[in-house]
Amino acid sequence: MSGLHLQAISHAFGNNQVLNGVSVHVAPGELVCLLGPSGCGKTTLLRIAAGLEPLQQGRVEIDGKAVAIGGESGHLPPEKRGVGLMFQDFALFPHLTVADNIAFGLSERKTDRGPAWVREALSRMGLSDYADVYPHTLSGGQQQRVALLRALAPDPGVLLLDEPFSGLDVAMRAHIRADTLRVVKDAGVATLMVTHDPEEAMFMADRILVMDRGIVIQDGSPVDLYFSPVNAFVAELFGPVNKFDAIVAGGKAETPLGTVATELPDGAAVNVLIRPEGVTVSSPALEGEVSAQVITARLLGRSSFVEAALPCGTRIESRVHGVFLPEPGAPVSLAIKASEAFVFTR
């Protein structure tokens, strides 16, 4: 089967088990993100796919061919796997021009690509004027584009991206990742990308694999993971939450903001998680809704952050679209959006 297959991958560094039976499939033209906290095993998995880390247990296949089998010798080295690599620091050759950096390694693969392809690729990325300059004269965003083109130049079957936008500032990152997604999709290559940024994963990925402590917690589309997280870890990975303890009664979990429906059995001890954008705030206060008093309100650009205190003293964080800046001490009312509230067994 074409694309990248990682089957039952386990890996340890001494007594530290960093991967435990992880399986991943990336189809041609698909972009899959490995998302999780530092130390969860995502970069190790990427390095095993690339051949930079020897495989201990499991099997790695690229386009239907086994390139590494745990416990067996003869693993194909990185340069023989037909894999394009892009690192966090871009790793451009300082002694080569931009054009020569992109063309590096073309002779190692059976491809018709040559100087004409390099020129066309530079033009697509708005870098035609920089073909003969050296990497140190480029901005971070320009270096990122060059590194991407170099990884794609040999026409790889698989592209591996390790935190490719981590070195860019916020404004540049949004623009560059859009360009990167367009180029990768045009190439039709199976792409596996490591990131710890949930927003970046949701923007880039067809599928996201959430990892923690060496295993895959959930595999699904960005919409699936955001609106149907399988547990509190996945829900909290996508941003802060208001968290309450409750006991299920009559198919509902009671919180200071109201009840949330659940299919968990009556008597179950649960955590109720409500995202800030799942709390509606009304000013002036509406009769029949939960009353609160504003502590602080701050504009975040496209939305406003509002923190309010309930009569019992519990603080609630909310995020309201647009400009919404009630004064500290102002009375407001709060309610729950059902789609942004989740109930999990404690």
Beta strands, then each sheet from edge to edge (+ up, - down):
strand 1: 4-13
strand 2: 16-26
strand 3: 31-35
strand 4: 57-62
strand 5: 65-69
strand 6: 83-86
strand 7: 158-162
strand 8: 190-195
strand 9: 207-212
strand 10: 215-220
strand 11: 242-249
strand 12: 252-255
strand 13: 258-261
strand 14: 269-274
strand 15: 279-282
strand 16: 290-299
strand 17: 303-309
strand 18: 315-321
strand 19: 331-336
strand 20: 341-345
sheet 1: 2+ 1- 4+ 5-
sheet 2: 6+ 7+ 8+ 3+ 9+ 10-
sheet 3: 13+ 12- 11+ 14- 20+
sheet 4: 15+ 19- 16+ 17- 18+
end
